[in-house]
Amino acid sequence: MQSNKVPNYLPQAILLAIFCCQPFGIVAIIYAAQVNAKFQAGDYEGATTASDNAKKWCWISFGAAILFYLLIFIIGSLNQ
């Protein structure tokens, strides 16, 4: 039996869904919510995969928000 806890990234996913890119943040929340249930059921591979997917979607959400705000800044600068 594996005793290491798999990170679920749920707090990060929730914050990203609120403050960054909501669609990608919701995907991250869905994967993050699966981690603990799979870990407690003994599905360590599934928990690790869900954790990796949650982390990946957190970064995608963060990157999309940065690109969006950068684009808004550039467009705003050009219109002055």
N, C-alpha and C positions, 0 to 999 in steps of 0.2 A: 504494500500500500504506500502510496506517495503522500508525504506529509507537507510538502511545500505548497503554500497557498498561491494560486494563480491570480495575478492582478486583473481586476475587472474594468478599470478605467471609467466607472460609472460617474463619479463626480466631474471628471474632465469632460465627458460626453454631454452631461447636462449643461455645464457652463458653456460649452461650445455651441450647443443648440440654442441657448438663450442669447448669447452675445455675438456669435459669429455667423456661421452658415447653417440655418435651421434644417434644411433637407438632409445635408450630410451629417449633421449632429444627431438627427433622429435615427439615422442608420447606425451610428456609433452607439446610441442608447440601446437599440435593439440587440446588438451583439454583446454589449456590456452586461445587459440583463440576463443573458444566457449563461454567463461564466460560472456563477456560484451554483446554479442548479445542476449544471453538468458536472462540476467538481464534486458536489455532494453525492451525486448519483454514481460516482466512480468512473465517469467518462473523462479521464485526464487529457486524452488527446483532443476530444471535443472542446473541453474547457480551454485548453491552450490555443486551439484554432479560433475560438470565439474571442479570446483575449487579444490575439494577434489582429483579428479583423477589427475589433473595437479600437485598438491603438492606431491601426492604419486609417480608419475613417475619422478618428480624432485629428490626425495630421492633415488629412484631406480637407476637413472642415476648416481647420486653422489656415491652411494655405489658400483655400478659396476666399476666405474672408480678407486675408492680406492682399490678394490680387484684386478683389473687388474695391477695397478702400484705396489701394494704389491707383486703380483706374479712375475712381471718382476724383482723387486728388489731381491727377494729370488732366482730366477733362475740365475740372474747375480752374486749373491754372491756365489752360489754353483759352478759356472764355473771358479772361480779364482784360 
